[in-house]
Amino acid sequence: MAPIVIYGKAVQDARNRLRSAQISTMFDVLGAEMFENGGAGASAFAVAFTSWVEALPPLDENAGSQLDQNAAKSANRALSSAKVRGGDLYSDGTILDVFAIGDMLRLVGEYFEFGGGGADPTVTAVNVFRAGLRNQLAFNRANRARRPVQNFELTEHPDLGIFKLELLDRSTVKYMERYYGPYIGADISGTTTDALDVLAYYYVDMKNSAVSKAALQTDAASAIRLGREMVPISTMVLQYHHSLMECGLALSLASKSMSPANNETAAALARFNFYDYTTFTNNAERDPILPTLQRGNATLARDLAGRGLVVIRDVIDIDNNPYADAEIALLVENPSNNALFNINERYAAFSDKRQEVMLIENVFYENQDPSLAAIASGSFGGSTFANVAFNDLIKMNSVDLGNLKRTEAGQTVVFDNLDAALTAVRPQGAVMAAPAPVNPAPQAVSVTPPDPATMPPPTQTKAVAPSKDAATAANDLKQQIGKLDPKTIKALETLLSNR
């Protein structure tokens, strides 16, 4: 079946539907990974990780050069804050502030980052692995282009990445987010790779193994397959630090740390497709994360009727255009098995196209956002929609599109109402089945994840209280949601109204 065309408000509604399904799944992930058996008690991972952070040693603030001493002080401040947040996360067998786990991972990441200038070989090895997890092309200034929002404190928005940073027109991730529909965030996520570094060292340390690149590489893969890396991803998405695309890209682009040699040939994720959440764990068949992610796939399939969103003209394209007045998007079938939505594989194409279309006569660069039509034409340039060629469709305004909708013979394929578009491809009341996962290509590094049940428990671990019923657990999680700053929601509304 050919793609369906939507325009006007239907495009923003589709973005909202995509984000809604993502949020729903991220909450389910936190429930599965942080709570025990659907109750209010802390999971074994939550207990062990909190105790491990509490046992991390401070760095010597009097050793080495003045630079080393200053770095040690910064590292210790981050570690102290991480331990405070550990108490907020878990106490007496019960999960309290579930979002504190995200702060803990970020702060421990800073602990290692600031400690990198010291002489401790363990800290140095972990910090080198942390830096090597970042793809060189994606994390350089030519592609990762962002800056702080001017006079941010006057906006009264929460101090979160999506609100305090704005993406420049040369940002490759911004170009991709415009095209694939997620809300524009804070560019590719270094916090995501830092969290993977922390979890890798956590597993190495829990096994009392020597710290090396090989050991960290093995346990970084374990953190992915066990679903642990989904914990920081979930908190960042839910708290508006990063979009899901930014997190997935950070892990699915090749890096030095995940490659056997000192090059970039392997990635933590074999494939990244946010229409198939199981790609975030390399399709690992493990409870409780697998059923949670499969349920997320079913939710997303239902919310968008099994279609994937591609925006071919957005508000940025429309800005200052004297004729175009409506966003245009396509709803493409079978996105989880469509190479168009293998986001990591598409990164280089967006980077190259962004550079190409910003050139004026092959000499000067324009200071403006690249057109979505430029990248979309590579996939849809030879296509027709409602008997109109792509190159003509992309030029239409809302009147043209409205006439196209009314004059199309047979099945309607152009809509300004999202629900009408989804109903056209989804029988009323039908439940969409989750797409079958696609087995990823083999990784360059083959590992066997450790079983957390066989790991020695930390001495500080407290007994876990009996679990509450699922309804009580759901209510507890809702209370955590209620703790979010109301300004976050207001700021998001403002952000969307300005798109």
C-alpha positions in Angstrom: 0.0 0.0 0.0 1.3 3.5 -0.9 2.1 6.1 1.8 -0.8 8.2 3.0 -0.4 12.0 2.8 -1.4 14.1 5.8 -1.1 17.9 6.1 -1.8 20.8 8.4 -2.7 20.0 12.0 -2.7 16.3 11.3 1.1 16.4 11.1 1.5 17.8 14.6 -1.1 15.3 15.9 1.0 12.5 14.4 4.1 13.8 16.2 2.1 13.9 19.5 0.9 10.3 18.9 4.5 9.2 18.4 5.7 10.9 21.5 2.7 9.6 23.5 3.6 6.0 22.6 7.2 6.6 23.5 6.4 8.1 26.9 4.0 5.2 27.7 6.7 2.7 26.9 9.4 4.5 28.9 7.2 4.5 32.0 6.7 0.8 31.5 10.4 0.3 31.3 11.0 2.0 34.6 8.3 -0.1 36.2 9.8 -3.3 34.9 13.4 -2.5 35.7 13.1 -0.6 39.0 10.2 -2.3 40.8 10.1 -5.9 42.0 7.4 -8.1 40.4 5.1 -5.2 39.6 5.0 -4.1 43.3 6.3 -1.1 45.1 9.5 -2.9 46.3 12.8 -2.2 44.7 14.1 -4.7 42.1 17.4 -6.5 42.7 19.1 -4.2 40.2 17.8 -1.0 42.0 19.0 -2.3 45.4 22.4 -3.5 44.1 23.1 -0.4 42.0 22.2 2.0 44.8 24.5 0.2 47.3 27.3 0.1 44.7 27.1 3.9 44.2 27.2 4.3 48.0 30.4 2.3 48.2 32.3 4.2 45.5 35.4 5.8 47.0 36.1 9.5 46.8 39.3 10.6 45.0 42.3 12.0 46.9 42.0 15.8 46.7 45.6 16.3 47.8 47.4 14.0 45.3 49.0 15.0 42.0 49.2 18.4 40.4 46.9 21.4 41.1 44.9 20.3 38.0 44.5 16.8 39.4 43.4 18.2 42.8 40.8 20.4 41.3 39.5 17.5 39.2 39.3 15.4 42.3 37.3 18.0 44.1 34.8 18.2 41.2 34.6 14.4 41.0 33.9 14.2 44.7 31.1 16.8 44.6 29.5 14.8 41.8 29.9 11.6 43.8 28.4 13.1 46.9 25.4 14.3 45.0 25.0 10.9 43.4 24.9 9.3 46.9 22.3 11.8 48.1 20.1 10.9 45.1 20.6 7.3 45.9 18.8 7.9 49.2 16.0 9.6 47.3 15.7 6.6 45.0 15.6 3.7 47.4 15.0 3.3 51.2 14.0 0.3 53.3 13.2 -1.9 50.3 11.0 0.6 48.6 11.5 2.7 45.5 10.8 6.4 46.3 11.8 8.9 43.6 12.2 6.6 40.5 13.7 9.4 38.4 16.6 9.8 40.9 18.3 6.8 39.1 18.8 9.0 36.0 20.5 11.7 38.2 22.7 9.1 39.8 23.9 7.8 36.5 24.7 11.3 35.2 26.5 12.2 38.4 28.6 9.1 38.6 29.5 9.7 34.9 30.7 13.2 36.0 32.7 11.5 38.8 34.6 9.5 36.3 35.0 12.4 33.9 36.5 14.7 36.4 38.6 11.9 37.8 40.2 11.3 34.5 43.1 13.6 35.2 44.2 11.6 38.3 46.6 8.8 38.7 44.1 6.0 39.7 44.4 3.4 36.9 40.8 2.2 37.3 39.3 5.7 37.0 41.6 6.4 34.0 40.5 3.2 32.2 36.9 3.9 32.8 37.2 7.5 31.6 39.1 6.4 28.5 36.3 3.9 27.7 33.7 6.7 28.3 35.3 9.0 25.8 35.7 6.2 23.2 31.9 5.4 23.3 31.2 8.6 21.4 31.2 8.3 17.6 33.8 10.7 16.2 31.7 12.0 13.2 28.5 12.5 15.2 30.1 14.2 18.2 32.3 16.7 16.4 31.4 20.3 16.2 30.5 20.2 12.5 27.5 17.8 13.2 26.8 18.3 16.9 25.7 21.9 16.8 24.0 23.4 19.8 24.2 26.4 22.1 22.7 27.5 25.4 19.4 29.5 25.1 20.2 33.1 25.7 18.9 34.5 29.1 17.7 31.0 29.8 17.0 31.8 33.5 14.5 34.4 32.4 12.4 31.8 30.6 11.6 30.0 33.9 11.8 26.7 32.0 13.2 23.8 33.9 17.0 23.2 33.7 16.7 20.3 31.2 18.5 19.7 28.0 15.6 20.1 25.6 14.7 23.5 27.1 18.1 25.0 27.9 19.8 24.2 24.6 18.9 25.2 21.1 20.1 23.3 18.0 21.9 25.2 15.2 21.0 24.8 11.6 24.0 22.7 10.9 23.0 20.1 13.5 22.6 16.7 11.7 20.4 15.4 14.5 18.1 18.4 14.2 17.7 17.6 10.5 16.8 14.0 11.3 14.4 15.0 14.0 12.6 17.3 11.7 12.2 14.5 9.1 11.2 11.7 11.4 8.9 13.7 13.6 10.2 13.5 17.2 10.2 16.8 19.1 13.5 18.6 18.5 15.7 18.0 21.5 19.3 18.7 22.6 21.4 17.0 19.9 23.0 13.5 20.1 23.3 12.4 23.7 26.7 12.1 25.4 24.8 11.4 28.6 23.5 8.2 27.1 27.0 6.9 26.4 28.3 8.1 29.7 25.6 6.1 31.4 26.6 3.0 29.5 30.1 3.5 30.7 28.9 3.7 34.3 26.9 0.5 33.9 29.7 -1.3 32.2 32.0 -0.5 35.2 29.3 -1.5 37.6 29.1 -5.0 36.2 32.9 -5.3 36.1 33.2 -4.2 39.7 30.4 -6.4 40.9 32.2 -9.4 39.5 35.5 -8.2 41.1 37.1 -8.4 37.6 40.1 -6.4 36.5 39.2 -3.2 34.7 40.2 -3.2 31.0 38.7 -2.3 27.6 37.8 -5.9 27.0 36.0 -6.3 30.3 34.2 -3.0 29.9 33.2 -3.8 26.4 31.8 -7.2 27.5 29.7 -5.7 30.3 28.6 -2.7 28.2 27.0 -5.3 25.9 25.6 -7.0 28.9 24.0 -3.8 30.2 22.3 -3.4 26.7 21.1 -7.0 26.6 19.8 -7.0 30.2 17.8 -3.8 29.5 19.7 -1.8 32.1 20.7 0.9 29.6 17.0 1.5 29.0 16.8 2.9 32.5 18.8 6.1 31.9 17.2 6.4 28.4 13.8 6.3 30.0 14.5 8.9 32.6 16.1 11.3 30.0 13.1 11.0 27.6 10.6 11.4 30.4 12.4 14.4 32.0 13.0 16.1 28.6 16.8 15.9 28.8 17.0 14.2 25.3 14.7 12.8 22.7 14.5 9.0 22.1 16.2 9.5 18.7 19.2 11.2 20.3 19.7 8.4 22.8 19.3 5.7 20.2 21.7 7.3 17.8 24.4 7.7 20.5 24.4 3.9 21.0 23.9 2.7 17.4 26.7 4.6 15.7 30.1 2.8 15.7 32.6 3.8 18.4 36.2 3.0 19.4 35.2 1.5 22.7 32.8 -1.1 21.2 35.2 -2.1 18.5 38.0 -4.7 18.8 40.8 -2.3 17.7 41.3 1.4 18.0 38.8 2.2 15.2 35.1 2.5 14.7 33.6 -0.7 13.3 31.1 -1.9 15.9 28.3 -0.2 18.0 26.5 -1.0 21.2 23.3 -1.4 19.2 23.3 -3.4 16.0 20.3 -1.6 14.7 18.2 1.4 15.9 14.6 1.7 14.8 12.3 3.5 17.2 9.3 1.7 15.7 10.8 -1.5 17.2 11.8 -0.9 20.8 13.5 -4.3 21.0 16.3 -2.9 18.9 17.4 -1.0 22.1 18.4 -4.3 23.7 19.6 -6.0 20.5 16.5 -8.2 20.6 17.5 -9.9 23.8 15.0 -12.4 24.9 14.9 -11.7 28.6 12.2 -11.0 31.1 11.0 -8.5 32.2 12.4 -6.2 29.5 11.3 -8.2 26.4 7.5 -8.3 27.2 7.7 -4.6 28.1 9.3 -3.6 24.8 7.0 -5.8 22.8 4.0 -4.2 24.6 5.5 -0.8 23.6 5.7 -2.0 20.0 2.0 -2.9 20.1 1.1 0.5 21.6 3.0 2.3 18.9 1.5 0.1 16.2 -2.0 0.9 17.5 -1.4 4.6 17.9 -0.2 5.1 14.4 -2.0 2.2 12.8 1.2 0.4 12.0 2.6 3.3 10.0 5.8 5.3 10.3 5.9 9.1 10.1 8.1 11.0 7.6 7.7 14.8 7.5 8.5 16.2 4.1 7.7 19.9 4.8 7.7 21.4 8.3 7.3 24.8 9.9 10.9 25.6 9.4 10.5 25.1 5.6 7.4 27.2 5.7 8.9 30.1 7.6 9.2 33.2 5.3 7.8 31.2 2.4 5.2 33.4 0.6 3.1 30.4 -0.6 3.5 27.3 1.5 1.3 27.4 4.6 0.9 23.8 5.8 3.1 21.0 7.0 3.1 17.9 4.9 4.0 14.3 6.0 3.7 10.8 4.9 2.5 7.7 6.8 4.6 4.9 5.5 3.7 1.2 6.0 5.7 -1.4 7.9 8.2 1.0 9.5 9.8 -1.5 11.8 11.0 -3.6 8.8 11.7 -0.7 6.5 15.3 0.4 6.0 14.1 4.0 5.8 13.6 3.9 9.6 16.9 2.2 10.5 18.0 5.5 11.9 21.7 4.7 12.5 22.2 3.6 8.9 20.7 6.9 7.7 22.9 9.3 9.7 25.6 9.7 7.1 23.1 10.4 4.3 21.6 13.3 6.4 25.1 14.6 7.2 26.1 14.6 3.6 22.8 16.1 2.3 22.9 18.8 5.0 26.3 19.9 3.7 25.3 19.7 0.1 22.1 21.8 0.2 23.7 24.5 2.3 26.3 25.3 -0.4 25.7 28.3 -2.7 27.2 27.6 -6.1 29.6 25.1 -4.5 31.6 28.0 -2.9 29.8 29.5 0.1 27.7 28.0 2.9 24.2 29.4 3.6 23.4 30.1 7.2 20.0 28.4 7.3 18.3 25.1 8.0 18.4 22.6 5.1 15.1 21.7 3.3 13.3 18.5 4.2 12.4 18.1 0.5 16.1 17.7 -0.3 16.4 14.5 1.8 12.9 13.3 1.1 13.4 13.4 -2.7 16.0 10.6 -2.3 13.3 8.2 -1.1 10.1 9.6 -2.7 11.3 11.6 -5.7 10.0 9.2 -8.2 6.7 8.6 -6.4 3.2 9.8 -7.1 0.6 10.6 -4.4 -3.1 10.9 -5.4 -1.8 11.0 -9.0 0.5 14.0 -8.2 4.3 13.7 -8.5 6.3 14.2 -5.3 8.0 17.4 -6.8 4.5 18.9 -7.3 3.1 17.7 -4.0 5.9 19.4 -2.0 5.0 22.8 -3.6 1.3 22.7 -2.6 -0.4 25.0 -0.1 -3.4 24.1 2.1 -5.9 25.0 -0.7 -4.2 22.8 -3.2 -4.0 20.0 -0.8 -7.7 20.4 0.1 -8.7 20.2 -3.6 -6.5 17.1 -4.0 -8.2 15.4 -1.1 -11.7 16.1 -2.6 -10.9 15.2 -6.2 -9.1 11.9 -5.6 -11.1 9.1 -7.1 -11.6 5.8 -5.2 -9.8 5.5 -1.8 -9.0 8.7 0.0 -5.2 9.0 0.5 -4.8 12.7 1.5 -6.0 13.9 4.9 -6.0 16.9 7.1 -7.4 14.9 10.0 -5.1 12.2 11.6 -7.9 10.0 13.0 -9.5 9.9 9.6 -6.2 8.9 8.0 -5.6 6.2 10.6 -9.1 4.9 10.3 -8.6 4.5 6.5 -5.8 1.9 7.1 -7.0 0.5 10.4 -10.5 -1.1 10.7 -12.5 0.5 13.4 -11.9 -1.2 16.8 -9.1 -3.4 15.4 -6.2 -4.1 17.7 -2.8 -3.8 15.9 -0.4 -6.6 16.5 3.2 -5.8 17.3 5.5 -6.2 14.3 7.8 -9.3 14.4 11.3 -8.2 15.5 14.0 -8.3 12.9 17.2 -10.1 13.9 20.1 -7.7 13.8 23.3 -8.3 12.0 26.0 -10.0 14.2 28.1 -7.6 16.3 31.8 -7.5 15.8 32.1 -8.3 19.5 30.3 -11.5 20.7 29.6 -11.6 24.5 27.6 -13.5 27.0 25.9 -11.3 29.5 26.4 -12.1 33.2 23.4 -13.3 35.2 22.7 -10.7 37.9 21.4 -13.5 40.2 25.0 -15.0 40.3 26.7 -11.8 41.2 27.8 -11.3 44.9 25.4 -8.9 46.6 26.9 -5.7 48.1 27.4 -5.8 51.8 25.2 -2.7 52.2 22.2 -4.3 50.5 19.1 -4.1 52.7 16.3 -6.6 52.7 13.5 -6.0 50.2 10.1 -5.4 51.6 7.2 -7.6 50.5 5.8 -6.4 47.2 2.5 -4.5 47.0 -0.1 -5.4 44.4 0.1 -4.1 40.8 -2.6 -1.4 41.3 -0.7 0.1 44.3 2.6 0.0 42.2 0.9 1.8 39.4 -0.4 4.5 41.8 3.1 4.9 43.3 4.5 5.4 39.8 1.8 8.0 39.1 2.9 9.8 42.2 6.4 10.0 40.8 5.0 11.5 37.6 3.2 14.1 39.7 6.5 15.2 41.2 7.6 16.7 37.9 7.7 20.5 37.8 4.4 21.7 36.3 6.5 24.2 34.4 7.8 21.3 32.4 4.4 20.7 30.9 3.8 24.4 30.4 7.1 24.8 28.7 6.4 21.8 26.4 3.0 23.4 25.4 4.8 26.6 24.5 7.5 24.7 22.6 4.8 22.9 20.5 2.8 26.0 19.8 5.8 27.7 18.3 6.6 24.8 15.9 
